[in-house]
Amino acid sequence: MNLLIDVGNTRIKWLLTPSSRLLCQGNIIEIAEIAIQGAWEYSLRIFADELSRQWKDLPTPKNIFVANVAGEALRQQLQSWFKNKWQLQASFIKTESNLFNVKNGYDNPQQLGVDRWLASVAAYHVMKNTVAVIDCGSCITVDVVDQSGQHLGGMIAPGFAIAKSALVKKTQGCHYDFNFDASSLLLGANTQTCIDSGIEHMAVGFIEIVCQKLKTSYADISIIITGGDAKQLQQQLSVDNLIYCENMVLCGLALLAVKNV
């Protein structure tokens, strides 16, 4: 059983799986077999306590694979916890120049975030043609791989939380409750709902324009939307044939588990 962990800037997503097979059924991509899975928003201040609370009853995995974009201090805490809990050493994945016939398109390949890299590799593995991955998390990122497996590059834009935080921080007298459930109204009746609507529609507009340009540039392109805010955004998007995957990074880790076991 492999424990796959995607450590983002605000949340940890994880699953236990005996399988590395990825399925594309209709417009949904998923890992074939999932024994157990979960996610939570973490705090660096009490990170070790959170690990013990969240994973205290987790069965001992055979292998652990981690995609971490949250920095070295958190990596060390995770590695220490795995050693104390299970006497295991996790494999922390790094971006490579070439993996599973996908060639990294960055000028400096190691500067491409490992989350974006794994998502791109998994997307190409499933679609076997030109594909774009739009990951809607702390940032909204776009990566494109062509039919030959060449990663062509991408885009990075602020996600919901970053955009709201920047707006509130830079605007005098702007009060926003980040614990309040976001509104899906077109027009807000107070500052809170106006910010929610404005930023959601800004994200929707960005994604729709990108998708339009990608479809114009690459006739046979498949577009995958993934990440924590993907479901909410997908409901607002006017884009045909979008493929949804809850977590493309974990799909990439599942593939990599086969190579490393």
C-alpha positions in Angstrom: 0.0 0.0 0.0 1.4 3.4 -1.0 0.8 6.6 0.9 0.7 9.5 -1.6 0.9 13.0 -0.2 0.4 16.4 -1.9 1.6 19.2 0.4 0.4 22.5 -1.0 0.8 26.0 0.4 -2.3 25.8 2.6 -3.6 22.2 2.5 -2.4 18.6 2.6 -4.1 16.1 0.4 -3.3 12.4 0.7 -4.5 8.9 -0.1 -3.6 5.2 0.4 -3.7 3.1 -2.7 -2.6 -0.4 -3.8 -2.8 0.7 -7.5 -1.1 3.0 -9.9 -3.7 2.8 -12.6 -5.3 6.0 -13.7 -8.8 5.9 -15.2 -10.4 8.4 -17.6 -14.1 7.7 -17.5 -16.2 10.2 -19.4 -15.0 13.6 -18.3 -13.4 12.4 -15.0 -9.9 11.2 -14.3 -9.2 9.3 -11.1 -6.9 6.7 -9.5 -8.3 3.2 -10.0 -8.3 2.0 -6.4 -8.3 4.2 -3.3 -8.3 2.5 0.1 -8.7 5.7 2.2 -8.1 9.4 1.6 -8.4 12.8 3.2 -7.3 16.5 3.2 -6.9 19.3 5.7 -5.7 22.9 6.0 -2.5 22.9 8.1 -0.8 25.3 10.4 3.1 25.3 10.7 2.8 26.3 14.3 1.1 23.1 15.4 2.0 20.9 12.4 3.3 17.8 14.3 0.2 17.8 16.5 -2.0 17.9 13.4 -0.2 15.0 11.8 -0.7 12.8 14.9 -4.3 13.8 15.1 -5.1 13.3 11.4 -3.1 10.1 10.8 -3.1 8.4 14.3 -5.2 5.4 13.0 -3.7 5.2 9.5 -2.3 1.7 8.7 1.4 1.4 8.1 2.1 2.0 4.4 4.7 0.1 2.4 6.1 3.2 0.7 5.5 7.0 1.1 5.8 9.5 -1.8 5.5 13.2 -1.2 5.1 16.2 -3.5 6.0 19.2 -1.3 5.9 22.9 -2.3 5.7 24.2 1.2 9.4 24.4 2.0 12.3 22.7 3.8 11.1 23.1 7.4 7.9 21.3 6.7 9.7 18.6 4.8 11.9 17.9 7.8 8.9 17.7 10.1 7.2 15.2 7.9 10.3 13.1 7.5 10.8 13.1 11.3 7.1 12.1 11.9 7.3 9.2 9.4 10.4 7.9 11.1 9.0 8.1 14.6 5.6 6.7 13.6 6.5 4.0 11.1 10.3 3.8 11.0 10.0 4.8 7.3 11.8 7.2 5.1 9.6 9.0 2.6 10.6 9.8 -1.0 10.3 13.5 -1.6 9.9 13.9 -5.3 11.9 16.5 -7.2 11.2 17.9 -10.7 13.2 16.3 -13.4 14.2 17.2 -17.0 12.4 14.1 -18.4 9.9 11.7 -16.9 7.6 9.1 -18.6 8.3 10.6 -22.0 7.4 14.2 -20.9 10.2 16.7 -21.4 10.4 19.7 -19.1 10.1 23.0 -21.0 11.4 25.4 -18.3 14.7 27.2 -18.9 15.8 25.8 -15.6 13.8 22.5 -15.2 14.2 22.4 -11.4 12.4 25.8 -11.0 9.1 24.2 -12.2 7.1 23.4 -9.2 6.9 19.6 -8.5 3.1 19.8 -8.2 2.8 21.3 -11.7 5.4 18.8 -13.1 3.6 15.7 -11.7 0.2 17.0 -12.8 1.6 17.5 -16.4 3.2 14.1 -16.5 0.0 12.4 -15.3 -2.2 14.3 -17.7 0.0 13.4 -20.7 0.1 9.7 -19.5 -3.7 9.6 -19.5 -4.5 11.6 -22.6 -1.6 10.7 -24.8 -2.1 13.8 -26.8 -1.8 17.6 -26.5 -3.2 18.5 -23.0 -3.5 21.4 -20.7 -3.8 21.2 -16.9 -5.5 24.1 -15.1 -4.8 23.7 -11.4 -7.0 25.8 -9.1 -5.4 26.0 -5.7 -3.6 28.7 -3.8 -2.5 29.8 -7.3 -4.3 29.1 -10.6 -1.7 27.5 -12.8 -1.8 26.4 -16.4 0.6 24.0 -18.0 0.6 22.6 -21.6 2.2 19.4 -23.0 2.1 18.8 -26.7 1.4 15.5 -28.5 5.2 14.6 -28.5 5.4 15.0 -24.7 7.1 18.4 -24.8 6.1 20.6 -21.9 5.5 24.0 -23.6 5.4 26.2 -20.5 2.5 27.7 -18.5 1.0 30.5 -16.5 0.6 31.4 -12.9 -2.2 33.6 -11.5 -3.4 34.2 -7.9 -6.1 31.9 -6.6 -9.1 32.8 -4.5 -7.3 33.1 -1.1 -4.2 35.0 -2.4 -6.3 37.4 -4.4 -8.6 38.2 -1.5 -5.7 38.5 0.9 -3.9 40.9 -1.4 -7.0 43.0 -2.0 -7.8 43.3 1.7 -4.2 44.1 2.7 -3.8 46.8 0.1 -7.2 48.5 0.6 -7.8 50.8 3.5 -11.0 50.2 5.5 -11.8 47.0 3.6 -13.1 44.4 6.1 -13.3 40.8 5.1 -14.1 37.7 7.1 -12.0 34.8 5.7 -14.0 32.3 7.7 -17.2 33.3 6.0 -18.5 31.0 3.2 -17.9 32.6 -0.2 -21.0 33.8 -2.0 -21.9 32.8 -5.6 -24.0 35.9 -6.2 -23.5 38.0 -9.3 -23.8 41.3 -7.4 -22.9 41.6 -3.8 -24.8 43.7 -1.3 -21.8 44.3 1.1 -18.0 44.4 0.9 -17.8 40.7 1.7 -20.0 39.4 -1.0 -18.7 42.0 -3.5 -15.1 40.7 -3.1 -16.3 37.1 -3.3 -18.2 37.8 -6.6 -15.5 39.9 -8.1 -12.6 37.5 -7.5 -14.6 34.4 -8.5 -15.6 36.1 -11.8 -12.1 37.3 -12.3 -10.9 33.7 -12.1 -13.7 32.4 -14.3 -12.8 35.1 -16.9 -9.1 34.2 -16.8 -9.8 30.5 -17.3 -12.3 31.0 -20.1 -10.0 33.3 -22.1 -7.1 30.9 -21.6 -9.2 27.9 -22.7 -10.4 29.8 -25.8 -6.8 30.7 -26.8 -5.6 27.2 -26.2 -8.3 25.7 -28.3 -7.5 28.1 -31.1 -3.8 27.4 -31.0 -4.1 23.6 -30.5 -7.0 22.0 -32.4 -7.0 18.6 -30.6 -6.1 19.8 -27.1 -7.7 18.2 -24.0 -8.2 20.5 -21.0 -8.1 19.1 -17.5 -9.3 21.2 -14.5 -8.1 20.1 -11.1 -7.3 21.4 -7.5 -9.2 22.4 -4.5 -11.3 25.2 -6.1 -11.8 23.4 -9.4 -15.3 22.1 -8.7 -16.6 25.5 -7.7 -15.1 27.1 -10.7 -16.2 24.4 -13.1 -19.8 25.1 -12.3 -19.4 28.7 -13.5 -17.3 28.1 -16.6 -18.7 28.1 -20.1 -16.1 25.8 -21.6 -17.0 22.6 -23.5 -15.5 19.2 -22.8 -13.6 20.1 -19.7 -12.2 17.1 -17.9 -12.3 17.1 -14.1 -9.8 15.5 -11.8 -9.9 16.1 -8.0 -6.1 16.0 -7.6 -3.8 15.5 -10.7 -0.8 15.8 -8.4 -1.7 12.6 -6.6 -2.2 10.9 -10.0 1.3 11.9 -10.9 2.6 10.4 -7.6 0.7 7.2 -8.2 2.6 6.8 -11.6 5.9 7.6 -10.0 5.3 5.0 -7.2 5.6 2.3 -9.9 9.0 3.7 -11.1 10.4 3.8 -7.6 9.1 0.6 -6.0 
